[in-house]
Amino acid sequence: MKDVKITVMRRTEYPDLIAQFENPIEHACEMTVGQVLISRNGTRPEGLCNEAWKCMESFVNTLAQGGGNFFDGWMKNPHSAMVSCNDGFRPVSYYLETVEE
């Protein structure tokens, strides 16, 4: 299996939605823009939250097995994907790409 590089590309926050709907929480997300994690053998990298992993796991496993070309040419690099976690208050966008050896 190939390694898959997971790069944090963007963090967004919606303060109006947080103020209106969310109970206060600490450490909602520890990801920083530019942070890189590596999935080895299609496994969740340490430091990546379970919910973000659920959003990307199928993409990571497909890439790790040499697949790609999601949604008939969606990405310029067919061995990559752009996914976001499902946090409606502060979504994080991740760029996934196969690590070439």
Backbone hydrogen bonds, N-H to C=O, Kabsch-Sander energy under -0.5 kcal/mol:
donor,donor_aa,acceptor,acceptor_aa,energy
2,K,64,A,-3.1
4,V,39,S,-2.3
5,K,97,E,-2.9
6,I,37,L,-3.4
7,T,5,K,-0.5
7,T,95,Y,-2.5
8,V,35,Q,-2.7
9,M,7,T,-0.6
9,M,93,S,-2.7
10,R,93,S,-1.3
12,T,91,P,-2.4
14,Y,89,F,-2.6
18,I,14,Y,-2.3
19,A,15,P,-2.8
20,Q,16,D,-1.8
21,F,17,L,-2.6
22,E,17,L,-0.6
22,E,18,I,-1.5
34,G,8,V,-3.1
35,Q,32,T,-2.3
37,L,6,I,-2.7
39,S,4,V,-3.1
40,R,38,I,-0.6
43,T,40,R,-1.3
48,L,45,P,-1.7
49,C,47,G,-0.5
53,W,49,C,-2.2
54,K,50,N,-2.2
55,C,51,E,-1.2
56,M,52,A,-1.0
56,M,53,W,-0.8
57,E,53,W,-2.4
60,V,56,M,-2.7
61,N,57,E,-2.7
62,T,58,S,-2.0
63,L,59,F,-2.6
64,A,60,V,-2.9
65,Q,61,N,-1.4
66,G,63,L,-1.9
67,G,62,T,-2.7
69,N,78,P,-3.3
72,D,69,N,-1.0
74,W,70,F,-1.9
80,S,77,N,-0.8
81,A,96,L,-2.1
83,V,81,A,-0.5
83,V,94,Y,-2.5
85,C,92,V,-2.1
88,G,86,N,-0.8
93,S,10,R,-2.9
94,Y,83,V,-3.9
95,Y,7,T,-2.7
96,L,81,A,-3.4
96,L,94,Y,-0.6
97,E,5,K,-2.0
98,T,79,H,-2.0
99,V,3,D,-2.8
100,E,98,T,-0.7
